[in-house]
Amino acid sequence: MALVSLQNVSLSFVGTPILENLNLQIEKNQRICLLGRNGAGKTTLMRALAGEVKPDSGFVQTGQDVKVSYFAQNIPESLSGSVFDIVAGGLGARGELICRYHAAELRLKNNSAEAADQLHEVREQIDRLEAWKCLEDIGRVTSRMSIDCDWLYENLSGGQRRRVLLAAALVSNPDVLLLDEPTNHLDIETIAWLEDFLLRSGITILFVSHDRMLLRRLANRIIELDRGRLYDWECNYDTFLQRREEVLAAELKEWERFDKKLAQEEVWIRKGVKARGTRNEGRVKALKKMREERRLRRRHTGKVNMQISQAADSGRDVIEAENISFAYGDKKIIDNFSLMVNRGDKIGIVGANGCGKTTLVKLLLGQLQPSAGEVKYGTRLEIVYFDQMRAQLDEQKTVWENVLPNGDTVEVNGRNIHIITYLQNFLFTSERAKTRVSVLSGGERNRVLLARLFATPANLLVLDEPTNDLDIETLELLEELLVEFSGTVLLICHDRTFLNNVVSSTVVFAGNGEVREIVGGYDDWMAERRAVEEADRRSVEAEKAMTQQAARASASESRQQKLSFKEKQELQALPVMIEKAEAEISELQKRLADPTFYKSGENAGQLHNHLLELEEKLMVWLERWEELEKKQG
């Protein structure tokens, strides 16, 4: 039985159908990627599955005892409290206990007398509910997301809030996890961790993502929302691309055949007025049906047709940073870093969130001054800066007003283009161009900002996370534009495929102020890091082997030099035995040397043999005594 299912679900906004008779079965162990253009209705579909919106018709059915957790693309404004409370909030009774335990721990640190009693009581309840794993999961996930459990949610940035909400979704242990653009505002390391986590967890997931590397690795089923209809491709991403191209080509041919036939029938209806009324009523009805079918046809959303307004070439040397350093208080951000940026370079900048990527860009642009070192600039620079927070947009103004505050004509590469035509290239209809930015989706806002920036002539593009919320087709076009752009590009980006396809070198923040440049994109960085890690591993193993060998030698030497209890006793006894033997030997030698001895009648042969035995024993004891003395040192 399906965990979640859609049965003939339809939904419209202001008369425009968003979802039309959708059917979907989500089975256990599936990792489904939902694809579609910006504005196609992907978020609406996710909200319907999460129970946040009701369909106009049809129904959403969730299996008995099936828990669905939803990570939304948009950040709710109503939440407040500590990060710990929000992350634990989706865990039900166990979460409440964990929150009480955490609060009691904090009070205990402040020397609260009653906190100890409360801790004892809560511990017993946690034991009964076996909730300790929840506490471990919260600690592990928040640590991985680089968020402090004691932070106040209302004081966090938008990116930090997204990480908190994602952590809450992950620790809730749902049967079905709905993820809407989960990688937005996450750094590369966290994205890679998220991939591994989701693969290992075994959780059934339905996710929306523009991250092609993530969906290639994670998705075992592709569904696509296109023109209100849901298409189930039941394959991986690469197979989907091939099949979809074939289907669209076949669809276009069918439409061409249909339109040709319709045109022929229109000619007939105009010429055969008399026949129309008498003999061919069926044909007339068929024509009316074709007209209606043609009217209701929803064409595939057009492709973005972006252009970058190219300024005159800059000088050959664009930016030279020489031994620059920067710190915030005691926190070292950049330490003695040098970089030469030449005309035409495409340089990626990567690192953990908060490491200083945007700070580096501001240093390179002269918006901040380094504490040491110097930044020099080339000639004829025309800079355009894409802000990841979209602060350059006025949400109360329309798309048109944000792109072109005055007038109705945009000049792009020497051509005057009407603003409506220009915005249509960015997939904004005439009606949408007059819509306030505040009601747009994240992907649409990104396209507005790109439309605004690309209308400004530039030879140096500085782009801070331009890929967030963009659909894959727009991403691929942006890649092509940047590659073909004759100017220089500085790109802060966490989209690994995008980096691979665009940049010629990558600036990497390694931590503790260390910043270095490597040739190539993400894969090249990973290859270099793996090589370094492998070399470090081998070095550690070699050092460990040498240490173990030295330890074994030392132990062996120690064993050789250390006397056992028995040997100590033996060493103490030998001198007495040697002295006694020597005295007896001396006495025997005297007796055997005395002439009168042989007249006494004693057995001289027997005495002589005893003397030889004593002398042999003495030699053995002397050697053993010397051996033990050496061993003792």
WOTA-V44582 format. One record per backbone hydrogen bond with DSSP energy under -0.5 kcal/mol. CO is the residue of the C=O (numbers start at 1). NH is the residue of the N-H. Records with the same first field share a line. If there is no record, write none. Layout:
# WOTA-V44582
CO = NH, NH
This chain:
# WOTA-V44582
3 = 63
4 = 26
5 = 61
6 = 8, 24
7 = 59
9 = 22
10 = 56, 57
11 = 18, 19
13 = 16
15 = 17
16 = 13
19 = 11
22 = 9
24 = 6
25 = 27
26 = 3, 4
27 = 30
30 = 205
31 = 220, 221
32 = 34, 207
33 = 35, 223
35 = 225
37 = 40
41 = 45
42 = 46
43 = 47
44 = 48
45 = 49
46 = 50
47 = 51, 52, 53
48 = 51
57 = 10
59 = 7, 61
61 = 5
63 = 66
65 = 67
66 = 68
67 = 175, 176
69 = 178
70 = 72
71 = 180
81 = 153
82 = 86
83 = 87
84 = 88
85 = 89
87 = 90
88 = 91
89 = 92
91 = 94, 95
92 = 96
93 = 97
94 = 98
95 = 99
96 = 100
97 = 101
98 = 102
99 = 103
100 = 104
101 = 105
102 = 106
103 = 107
104 = 108
105 = 109
106 = 110
107 = 112
108 = 111
112 = 116
113 = 116, 117
114 = 118
115 = 119
116 = 120
117 = 121
118 = 122
119 = 123
120 = 124
121 = 125
122 = 126
123 = 127
124 = 128
125 = 129
126 = 130, 131
127 = 130
131 = 134, 135
132 = 136
133 = 137
134 = 138
135 = 139
136 = 140
137 = 141
138 = 142
139 = 143
140 = 144
141 = 145
142 = 147
143 = 146
148 = 151
149 = 84
151 = 83, 153
152 = 155
153 = 156
157 = 161
158 = 162
159 = 163
160 = 164
161 = 165
162 = 166
163 = 167
164 = 168
165 = 169
166 = 170
167 = 171
168 = 172
170 = 173
175 = 204
176 = 69, 178
177 = 179, 206
178 = 71, 180
179 = 181, 208
181 = 184
183 = 186
187 = 191
188 = 192
189 = 193
190 = 194
191 = 195
192 = 196
193 = 197
194 = 198
195 = 199
196 = 200
197 = 201
198 = 202
204 = 177
205 = 32
206 = 179
207 = 34
208 = 181, 182
210 = 212
211 = 215
212 = 216
213 = 217
214 = 218
215 = 219
221 = 33
222 = 233, 234
223 = 35
224 = 226, 231
226 = 229
228 = 20
229 = 226, 231
231 = 224, 233
236 = 240
237 = 241
238 = 242
239 = 243
240 = 244
241 = 245
242 = 246
243 = 247
244 = 248
245 = 249
246 = 250
247 = 251
248 = 252
249 = 253
250 = 254
251 = 255
252 = 256
253 = 257
254 = 258
255 = 259
256 = 260
257 = 261
258 = 262
259 = 263
260 = 264
261 = 265
262 = 266
263 = 267
264 = 268
265 = 269
266 = 270
267 = 271
268 = 272
271 = 273
272 = 276
273 = 277
274 = 277, 278
275 = 278, 279, 280
280 = 284
281 = 285
282 = 286
283 = 287
284 = 288
285 = 289
286 = 290
287 = 291
288 = 292
289 = 293
290 = 294
291 = 295
292 = 296
293 = 297
294 = 297
297 = 299
307 = 309
308 = 310
309 = 458
316 = 318, 343
318 = 378
319 = 341
320 = 322, 376
321 = 323, 339
322 = 374
324 = 337
325 = 371, 372
326 = 333, 334
327 = 329
328 = 331
330 = 332
331 = 328, 333
334 = 326, 336
337 = 324
339 = 321, 341
340 = 342
341 = 318, 319
342 = 345
345 = 347, 489
346 = 348, 504, 505
347 = 491
348 = 507
349 = 493
350 = 509
352 = 355
356 = 360
357 = 361
358 = 362
359 = 363
360 = 364
361 = 365
362 = 366, 367, 368
363 = 366
372 = 325
374 = 322
376 = 320
379 = 315
382 = 459, 460
384 = 462
385 = 387
386 = 388, 464
387 = 390
390 = 393
393 = 395
394 = 397
395 = 438
397 = 437
398 = 402
399 = 403
400 = 404
408 = 419
410 = 412, 417
412 = 415
415 = 412, 417
417 = 410
418 = 422
419 = 423
420 = 424
421 = 425
422 = 425
423 = 426, 428
424 = 427
425 = 305
427 = 429
429 = 433
430 = 434
431 = 434
432 = 435
433 = 400
435 = 399
436 = 439
437 = 440
441 = 445
442 = 446
443 = 447
444 = 448
445 = 449
446 = 450
447 = 451
448 = 452
449 = 453
450 = 454
451 = 455
453 = 456
454 = 309
455 = 457
458 = 311
459 = 488
460 = 384, 462
461 = 463, 490
462 = 386, 464
463 = 465, 492
465 = 468
467 = 470
471 = 475
472 = 476
473 = 477
474 = 478
475 = 479
476 = 480
477 = 481
478 = 482
479 = 483
480 = 484
481 = 485
488 = 461
489 = 347
490 = 463, 492
491 = 349, 493
492 = 465
494 = 496
495 = 499
496 = 500
497 = 501
498 = 502
499 = 502, 503
504 = 520
505 = 348
506 = 508, 518
507 = 350
508 = 510, 516
511 = 514
513 = 335, 515
514 = 510, 511
516 = 508
518 = 506
521 = 525
522 = 526
523 = 527
524 = 528
525 = 529
526 = 530
527 = 531
528 = 532
529 = 533
530 = 534
531 = 535
532 = 536
533 = 537
534 = 538
535 = 539
536 = 540
537 = 541
538 = 542
539 = 543
540 = 544
541 = 545
542 = 546
543 = 547
544 = 548
545 = 549
546 = 550
547 = 551
548 = 552
549 = 553
550 = 554
551 = 555
552 = 556
553 = 557
554 = 558
555 = 559
556 = 560
557 = 561
558 = 562
561 = 563
564 = 568
565 = 569
566 = 570
567 = 571
568 = 572
569 = 573
570 = 574
571 = 575
573 = 577
574 = 578
575 = 579
576 = 580
577 = 581
578 = 582
579 = 583
580 = 584
581 = 585
582 = 586
583 = 587
584 = 588
585 = 589
586 = 590
587 = 591
588 = 592
589 = 593
590 = 594
591 = 594
594 = 597
595 = 598
596 = 599, 600
597 = 600, 602
602 = 604
603 = 607
604 = 608
605 = 609
606 = 610
607 = 611
608 = 612
609 = 613
610 = 614
611 = 615
612 = 616
613 = 617
614 = 618
615 = 619
616 = 620
617 = 621
618 = 622
619 = 623
620 = 624
621 = 625
622 = 626
623 = 627
624 = 628
625 = 629
626 = 630
627 = 631
628 = 632
629 = 633
